[in-house]
Amino acid sequence: MGFFAGLNNEKYDRQYSDRELMRRITDYFTPQTGRLTMIVVLVMAMAGLGAALPVIVSRIMDLLETRPTPQAIALVGIGMTGIAFLTWGLNWLRRSLTVRAVGDVVLELRTKAFRAAAEHDLSFYDQFSSGRIVSRITSDTNDFGQLVVIVTDVASQIMQTVVLGIVLFRVEWRLFLVMLAFMPIVLGIALGFRKLARLVTRRGMQAMADVNATIKETVSGIAVAKNFRQEASIFETFDTANQQSYQVNVRRGFVLALVFPVLNAVSGIFVGILVYAGGWGAAAGLLSIGAWYLFINSLEYFMFPLLNLTSFWAQIQGGLSAAERVFALIDADPNVQQTAKQDVPPLKGEIRFENLDFRYKENEPLLTKFNLHIHPGETLALVGHTGAGKSSIAKLIARFYEFQAGQLLIDGQDIRTFDLQQYRRQLGIVSQVPFLFSGTVEENIRYACPSCTGRAEILEMARKIGDGEWLETLPDGLDTQVGERGARLSMGQRQLVALMRVLIQKPAIFILDEATASIDPFTEWQIQQALDLILQQSTSILIAHRLSTVKAADRIVVMKQGAIIEEGNHETLLKQGGHYAELYNTYFRHQSLSYRPDWVNEKLASTPLPLAEST
């Protein structure tokens, strides 16, 4: 439809039939059988009471023809008042049970949706906006909950209509059949809007997800936007998404707004027909005035559930669309495929790539027939220009992405057979931009292993790095609040916390995507000490940007366009005068000791380190 140009489904979206949706929804409500049974009983009781009201009114009309006694009128009034209070109490109890049952189901659904999102590999987040995923977990699960509440309300009204229909049939079956003949017409009109309503509602939710995604991305990058004075630009981006959402939802409202007026007009025609037919029957003595009034009054009770159903059609279709979107997230196939989930023993850290092919996108190969053997306990540095494939190798070892051909073996075992959670417990990874969560320094250090070690041991490890001077720079030591994403710490402090987080984990395999951010020489010396502690106990893959890290490696692998073109140690590669020598002169040479201040050289000389540079 031209209404919704520019809106695209996610690749993992799928359409479910109404039968499949109802089956899935029913599965979620199966644990709520007790509450649902009680709700059904209450609905039936309310239906009986609701059907009794027009009957009582019709009886009053008949009594008025026979000059009733004051006592009879009072008794009827008391009965109607009692019915009203009893209906209120039953309705309150029904709604309370419904809210609790729906709350439990939404809690489970949201939990499963979040677990599914958390278990997806990084390639999933490369393809799909995290803002849209958040929208499915939060907004869509709420819309699903509203669907259930609305359906129980409409079901109560339909049950009431069924009970009243039985009464009307017993009063005057011919007039009842006339009234019943209206129902297929009304139902046909309502069902005619079903598919269109589902489509426009789904598009409206997609437009809202775009708005959420824009807001999330903008807020996350607000510091960059302000730095480059792009406030107007980010507002324009938001305004574009917001205007599109506005236009889509206005058109959606226009489509859905047609339903109620059409049915209201049709019901008016039916009332006119019923008034004529009933009046003719009353005049002919075929039914009483009270019975005639009962049918006219009951038509509203018959029409109201259908009118209510159509007036809430937007919310109902919104709930079904929300269920589709949440189920699609839960059912999305993972890109990383595991052939088994066998237990992972303590790893030695041997890594072998055998004729491995890898690409991020179709027809854009990055690694082709790639071979690399990393020995247990070896420290391997990967160097090369941006796009050479260094980070891809690290991500494949971490099993964040799926390779397309070949094998990746860890300790001689196919990585695809490992239980991923157990495997990743033996990995230590520090990304190029260390991410810290809001909380204290100690909480971030303990993040991967909350019970690994005591506070005293953490302090002891921290003091091995630069004599603990980095801790003294923190206002409250290990209790220092790091702020959102570690904003209260310097880049060097963030890197040290991230390295400490890996250090207490004692991983078998360590992956470092070394940051390129400029830090002072003293902080670099501290970071090198932390690295030394980790490298002593693990197989390490270093994507190196510092000369000190490169020279500390047992072996340097030089990459270009996804292939290994040189390998060896620092001195050997320099003598070859090849690509590594070119990289050294371009990126690393200025980091040598001759470029450092005298006080740094003195500090390094007074504190001998296995990883310290030699002139």
N, C-alpha and C positions, 0 to 999 in steps of 0.2 A: 504493500500500500504506500502511496505517495505521502501519506500522513507521517510516516515514520522513517523518512530517508535519513541516513547517517547513523542509525542505530543498528548495531550488529550483535548477534548472539556470540557468547563465548564458544570456543570449539568443543568444550566438553558438555555444553548444553544438550539436552535431549527432550523430546516430547513424550509424555506418558499418557496413555489412554485413561479415561475416567475410571474404568474398571481397575486398572493397575494402580492408579492413585489411591482409590478407595481401599484396595488391598493393603497398600503400604501404610496408609493412615490407620487402618484397623489393627495392623500389627503393633503399632505404637500404643494403641489404646487397650490392647489385650490385658496388660497388667492392672488396668483400672476397672476390671470387670465388676468388682463389688460396688464401687461408686456409680458406675454406669447403670447397674441394675436398680439401685436406689433412685437414680435420676429418672429412669423409665417409669417406676412406680409413681413418683411424684408427678411426672408429666401426665400420666393417665388420670390421677386424682384431680389435677388441675383442669384437665380436659372435661371431666364430668361436671365439675363445678362451673366451668365457663359455659358449657352447653345448657346448664340449668337456668342461667339468667334469662335468656330470651323466652324460655318456656314459662317461667314464673310471670314475666311481663304479659305474655299472651293470656295466661290464666286471670290476671288482674283485669284485662280487657273484657273477658267473658263475665267476670264477677260484677263489673260495673253495669252490665245489662240486667242483672238480677237484683240490684240494690243490696250489696253485701253489708254485713254488720261491721261496726267499727272494730270489733275484736278480730274479725277475719282480715281486715285491711292491715291492722297492726301486726298480726302474725306474719303476713306476707312481707311487710317492711322489715321486721326483725330477721326473717329468714334471709332476705337479700343482703342485709347488713352483715349477718353472720357469714354468708358466703364470701362477701368481699374481704372480710378480715382473714378468713381461712385461706382464701386464694393468695392473699399477700404473704402469709406465713409460709405456705408451701412454696411459693415462688422464691422467697428469700433462701429457703433451705436448698432448693434446686440450684439456684445460681451459685450458692456457696460451694456445693459439691462440684459443680461444673468448673468453677474457677480453679479449684484445687486439682481436679483431674487434668485440666488443660495446662495448668502450671507445671505439673510433673512431666507431661508429655513434651512441652516446649523445652523444659530443662534437659531432657534426654536428647531431643532432636538437636538442640544447640550444642550440646556436648559432643555428639557424634559428628556434627558439621565441623566444629573446631578441631577435633581429633583428626578428621580426614584432611583438613587444610594443613595442620601441623605435620602430618606424615608425608605430604607430597614433597617431591624432591625440588631442588632449586630451579630446574628447568621449567617446572610448572609456574613458578613466580616470574620467570623471565618472560613467559608468554601472556600471563593474565595479571590484570591490575589487582594489587592487594586491597585497594579501596572497594572494588566490586566484591571481592571475597568477604570483606568485613560486612558489607551491606547484606549479603546472603545470611551470614551468621547472626546478625542482630535484627535488622528490619524485617527480613523475610520470615524469620521464625516467629516474630511478634504478629505479623499478618496471618500466619498460619493459625496461631492461637485465637485470633479474632474470628477466623472462619468457623472454628468449632463452637464458639459461644453463639454465633449467629445461627448456625445450623440447629443447635439445641432449642433456641427460641422458636424458630420456624417449625421444627418438629413438634413442639408443644402445641402450636396453633393448628397444625394439620391434624393432630390427634383430637383436638377439641372439635374440629370440623367433622371428623368421622363420627364421633359420638352424637353430635347434633344432627348429622344426616340420618342416623338410625331413628332418632326421635321424629324428625320431619316425615320420614317415610311412613311411620306408623300413624301420624296425624292425617296426612293426605298424600297418598302415593302419586296421584296424577300430577299435582302441582310440583311435587318433589322431582318427578321426571323432567318437567319443563325446566326447572332450575338446574338440574344436573346436565341438561343438554348444553348449557352455556359453558361448562367447564372445559371440554376439549378445545373450544375456540380460544379461551383464555390461556390454556396450557400451551397450545400450539404457538401463540404469539410469544409467550415467555421463552419457550425452547428455541424459537427462531433467533433470539438474541444471544444464545449461549456461546456459540463459536466466536461470534464477533466480539462479545464481551471478553472472552478469554484472551483473544489476540490483542485488543486495545489495552487490556490491563497488564499483560506481559510487557508490552512496549513501554507503558508508563513506568513500570518498575525498572526496566533497563535504563530509561532516561534518568531516573533517580539514582541508580547505581553509578552512572557517569558523573553526576554531581558529587556524590560521596567520594569517588575516586579523585576528582579534581581537587576537592577540599583537602583530602589527606595528603596528596602530593604537594600541594601548595604550602600547607602548614609545615610539612616535613622540611621543605626547602626554603623556609621563610628567611633564614639568615643569609642564604646566597642571594635571594631576591633583593633583600635590603642592601646587601653589599654592592650590587650592581644597579641599584635604584630602579628596580623593575616592579614596584608596587602596582603601577598602572597596568603593566603587562599581565601580571597574575590576576588582577581583577578582571581584565578583559577575557582571559581564559575561563575564569569562573563564570563570568556573565554569559559567555557563549553557551556553556553547558547548562546554566540555569535557564536561559531563554529557551533552549531546545526542550528542556524538561517541562517548562511552562506551556509551550505550544503543544507538545505531545499530550500532556495531561488535560489541557483544555479541550482538545479534540476527543480525547478519551471520554471526558465528561459529557461532551455533546452527544456522543454515540449512546452512552449509558442513560442520559437524561431522556431519551426518546421512549424508553420502556414504560415508565410509570404513567406519563400522560396518555399514551396509546391505550394501555389497559384500563385506565380510569374512564376514558371516553367509552370504551366498549362496555364496561360495567354499568355506566349510566344508561346505555341502550337496553341492557338486560333488565335493569330495575324498572324501566318504563314498560317493558313487555310483561314482567311479573306483576306489576301493579294492575295492568289491564286484565290479565288472565285471572288473577286472584279476585279483583273487584267484580268481574263478571260471575265468578263462581259464588262469591258471597251474596251477590244480588239474587242469584238463582237458588240460594239456599243450600248449595252443595257443601259449604264450609262456613264456620263461624267467623265473626269479625276478629276474634282473638287469634284464630288459626291463620287468617289472612295476614294479620299484622306480624304473626310469628314468622311467616315465610318472607315477608318484606324485610323484617329486621334480620333474619338469618342469612339473607343474601350477602350482607356485609361480612358476616362471619365466614361465609364460604369464600368470598372474594379476598378477604383480608390476608390469609396466608399466601395466596398467589401474588397479591400486590406487594406484600411484605417481602416475599421471596425475590421479586423483581427489583424492588427498591433497594434491597441489599445485594443485588446481583453483582455490583462492582466489588463489594467487600468479599463476596463468596468467590468470584473469579480471581480476585486479588489473592485470597487465601490459597486457592488451587494453584495459581501461578507461582506463589511463594513456595508451596510444597514442591512444585516441579524444580524450582531453582535450587532449593536446599538439597533435594534428593540427587539432583545432577552433580552438585559439589561432592556429596557423599559417595556417589557411584563413579566419579571420574576415575578413569584408569590411570594408574601411576606410570610415568615414563621409565622409571627405574624398575626393572623386572628382576625378581629373585627366583631362581629355580628351586630353592630349598631354604629352610630356616634352621640349619644345623647349629648346634652350640659352638661357640668360638673359644678355643683354649687360649691360655696365655701365649701371646704372639712373640716370635723372635724378631720379626720385622723384615723378613726377606720379601722383596717386591720384584715381580717380573712382568713386563709387558711383552706379549708375544703376538706379532703381526696384527696389532690392534688398529682398527679404523674408528675414527670419531669425527663427528660433525655436529654443529649446533643447528644448522638449517640444511634442508635438502639441497643437493647440488653445490654445497660449499664445504668440501672436506677440509678438515684441519690437520688431523693425524692420519696418515695412510701407511699401512704395514709397519707400524711403529714398534720398535724393539728397544727395551731397556731393562737392565738387571741391576737392582740395588741390593747390596749385601746387608745382612743383619748388622746393626750397629753402625753402619756407614753414614757419614754426613755428606750429602750430595747437594751441590749448589747448581741451580739452573739459571743461566744467564742468556740474554738475547734481547733483541728489540721488542717493543710492544707488538703483540699479535703473533709472536713466535710459537705460542702454545705452552708456555711455562705454567700459567695458572690452570690451564685445562688438565695438565697432567696431575696437578695437586687435587683438583676437583674430582677427577676420576678415581684417584686413590681413596679419597674420602667418600666415594660412592654417591656423589651429589648428582651425577649425570650418567646416562646410559650410553655405553659404547655400542657401535653397530656391528662390529666383527672382531675376530681375534679373541685373545684371552688376557685377563689380568689376574695374576696369581699372587696370593699372600701366603707365605710359608708353604708354597706348593699347592695350595687349595684355591679353587675357583672362587673369586670374590662374590660371585652370584649365588653361591650356596650358603653364605654366612647369614646369620641373624643380624640384621643391620644395627639394632640397638646394642647388642653385645659387642659387635665389631667396633662401633664408634666410641664405646667406652674406653677402648684402648688406643684411641687417636687423640692427639693434642693439636689443635689448629689455632693459629693466630693470623687473622686476616690483615690486609693492608691497612685498613682503618679500624682499629680495635673498637668493638662495640661494648659499652658498659651499660648495665641496667641501673635505674634509679635505686638508690640504697647506699650502704656504706662500702668502703673499700674492702673490708673483710667479707661482706656478703658477696661481692663480685668475685673475690678470689675463690670462695667456696662454691661458686655457682655450679660447676660441673661435678663436684664431689662434696656435698654438704657435710658428710661425716668422715672425710678422709683423714683429717688430722686435727689436733687441738690448737687453740690460739697460741700457746707457747711455741709450738713447732712452726706455726706460720711466722711468728716474730723471728724465730731463729733463722728460717730461710730468708726472710726479708733482710736481715742484717748481713747475710752473706753477699748482698748486692751493694757495692759501694759503701761498705761498713754501715749500712742502714741509714745513710744520709738522706736518701730519697724519702724515707718515712718521716724524718724530722721536718721536711718541707711541707708535710700535710698538717693542717691546723689541729686535727684531732686524731692523728695517727691512723690506725686501722678503722677507727670509728668515723672517719671523715665521710660526709655525704658527697657522692660523686656528681649528683644532679642528673637531669635527663640526658641520656646518651653520654654521660661522663663530662658534661659541659663545664663543670667546676674544676676539672683537672687539666693540666697541660697535656699536649700530645705525648710527650715523653713519659709523663706519669701514667697516662692511659696505657701506653705500651708496656710499662713495667707491671701494672696490675694484670694485664692480659697474659703476660709471660708467667707471672706468679700463679695465675689460675691454671695454667698448663703444668707448671712445676709440681704443684701438690697432687696433681692427677697421676703423675708418673707414667706417661703414655709409652707404649711400645713403638709407636710411629708418631713423629712430630712433623708438622707441616707449618712452615712460616712463609707467608707472603709479606715480605719485609716492606715496611712503609717507606715512602719516598719523602715524607715530610721533613723539612729541615729542623734539626734539633742541635743543641749545643754539644760540643765535643765531650763535656763531662757526662751528660746524660747518655750519649752514645756509648761511652765507656761503661756506664752502669748497665745499659741494655746488653752489652756484649758479655758482661759477667753473668747476667741472668740466662743468656743463651748458652753459655758454657755449662751451667749447671744442668740444663735440659739435654744438651747434646751428649753429655757423658752417659746418659741412661737410655738412649733411644736411637732408632733409625730415623734420620732427619732428612727432610727435603726442604731446601731453602731456596726460595725465589729471591735472589739476592740483589740488593741495590747499594750495599755498602761494601767497600773494599775489605774491611776487617772480616766481614762475614764470608766473603768469597775466598779469601786466603786461608780461612780456618777450615774450609771444607776438605774432606779426604779426596774428593773428586769433583771436578767442575765439568758440567755438560753444557756445551754451547749450542743453542738452538736457533734455527732460522726457518720460517715458514713451515713449522710443524715437523721438522726433521733435525736429527742430531748431525752437526757438521764438524764438531771438534769435541774432544774430551781429554782430560788429564788434570794435573795440578797447576797451580798458578805459574810457577817458574817455567814449566815445560811449555805451557800454552803461549806464554810471552815470547819464548825463544822461537816458536814456530812463526811468529809474525803474521798470523792469520786473522780471523774474525775476532777472536778474543782480544788480541793485541789492539785491534781497532776500538773495541768496546772499552778496553782499559784506558786508552788515551783519551777517549771521548767522555766517559762517565766516571771512571774510578781514579784516575791519576791525581786529580786535585784533592782526593781524600787521604793521600799518603802522608806520612809523618812530616815530610818537609813542608807541608802546607799548614801544619798545626801550630798553635801557640806553644811557646816554650814550656809554660806551666803544665800543659797537658802531657807533653813528652816526659817531664819530670815525674808527673803523677804515675804514668804508665811504667816508667823505669823503676819506681819505688814499689810498685805492686805487680810482680811478675804474674802473667796470666797465660794459660795455654793458648788462648785465642788472640793475645795481643800481637800487633803487627811487628814485624821486624823491618828494620830499615832496608 
